Amino acid sequence: MDEIRLDDIVQMRKLHPCGSDQWKVIRIGADVKIKCLGCGRIVMMDRSVFVKRRKKVLQPGPVPEAETLKRMLNEGGTP
């Protein structure tokens, strides 16, 4: 399954009525909540629907802190 991060900036396949196709992921879980970067409208959809409608990730969100610590420990570094 494709990774979805909080604060991802994504491009959707269809334009929003305001003319923008760029959205920011503001909540993830079973559902994904996204905010239009053109007009600020917030939309919530099922994760599977989101993955189908997403065209590409324009700017990935930050890596979660727990994942960063795990990577550091696997590479032999100390937190």
Backbone torsions as a table, in degrees:
resi	resn	phi	psi	omega
1	MET	NA	144.4	179.6
2	ASP	-68.8	142.7	179.6
3	GLU	-78.8	135.7	175.6
4	ILE	-121.4	124.3	179.6
5	ARG	-111.7	151.4	173.5
6	LEU	-64.6	139.4	179.9
7	ASP	73.6	13.8	170.2
8	ASP	-62.2	142.5	169.4
9	ILE	-104.8	118.3	-174.8
10	VAL	-120.7	155.2	173.8
11	GLN	-106.3	127.0	179.8
12	MET	-93.7	161.3	-176.7
13	ARG	-67.8	-37.0	-178.6
14	LYS	-109.5	149.6	176.4
15	LEU	-73.7	144.0	171.9
16	HIS	-75.2	153.6	178.9
17	PRO	-53.6	-24.2	178.0
18	CYS	-76.0	-11.1	177.5
19	GLY	104.8	-7.7	-178.6
20	SER	-93.0	149.0	173.6
21	ASP	-121.5	12.5	-179.3
22	GLN	-106.8	133.6	-176.0
23	TRP	-135.5	154.0	177.2
24	LYS	-113.6	131.4	178.4
25	VAL	-77.8	121.4	-178.1
26	ILE	-114.5	-8.4	176.0
27	ARG	-157.0	138.0	176.5
28	ILE	-129.9	152.4	-178.8
29	GLY	168.4	-142.7	174.3
30	ALA	-64.8	-32.7	174.6
31	ASP	-110.4	158.7	176.8
32	VAL	-120.7	130.3	177.6
33	LYS	-107.6	128.1	-179.0
34	ILE	-126.4	152.7	-179.3
35	LYS	-121.0	128.0	179.0
36	CYS	-66.4	130.8	179.1
37	LEU	-81.9	-7.5	177.5
38	GLY	-87.2	-50.2	-173.7
39	CYS	-120.6	-10.3	178.0
40	GLY	90.8	1.1	179.6
41	ARG	-62.3	140.8	178.6
42	ILE	-110.2	132.1	-179.1
43	VAL	-128.3	140.8	177.4
44	MET	-118.6	134.9	179.7
45	MET	-146.2	161.0	176.9
46	ASP	-61.5	149.3	-179.5
47	ARG	-56.9	-43.8	-177.9
48	SER	-64.9	-37.7	177.7
49	VAL	-67.1	-42.0	178.8
50	PHE	-59.5	-45.6	-178.8
51	VAL	-62.8	-37.6	179.1
52	LYS	-69.8	-36.9	-175.9
53	ARG	-85.4	-16.5	-179.5
54	ARG	-75.1	131.6	178.2
55	LYS	-87.7	-51.9	177.5
56	LYS	-163.0	162.6	176.3
57	VAL	-92.1	118.7	-179.4
58	LEU	-82.5	-38.9	-179.7
59	GLN	-145.4	112.2	-179.3
60	PRO	-70.1	147.7	176.7
61	GLY	-72.2	170.6	179.9
62	PRO	-65.9	149.7	176.9
63	VAL	-71.6	133.0	179.7
64	PRO	-57.2	147.8	-176.6
65	GLU	-58.5	-40.3	-179.5
66	ALA	-62.1	-39.8	179.1
67	GLU	-67.2	-39.9	178.5
68	THR	-61.7	-45.9	178.9
69	LEU	-62.4	-40.6	179.7
70	LYS	-63.1	-41.9	179.2
71	ARG	-63.9	-41.5	180.0
72	MET	-62.4	-43.2	-178.9
73	LEU	-67.5	-36.0	178.6
74	ASN	-68.9	-27.5	179.7
75	GLU	-88.5	0.1	176.8
76	GLY	90.6	4.0	179.1
77	GLY	-83.4	171.2	175.9
78	THR	-115.1	139.1	-179.1
79	PRO	-70.7	NA	NA
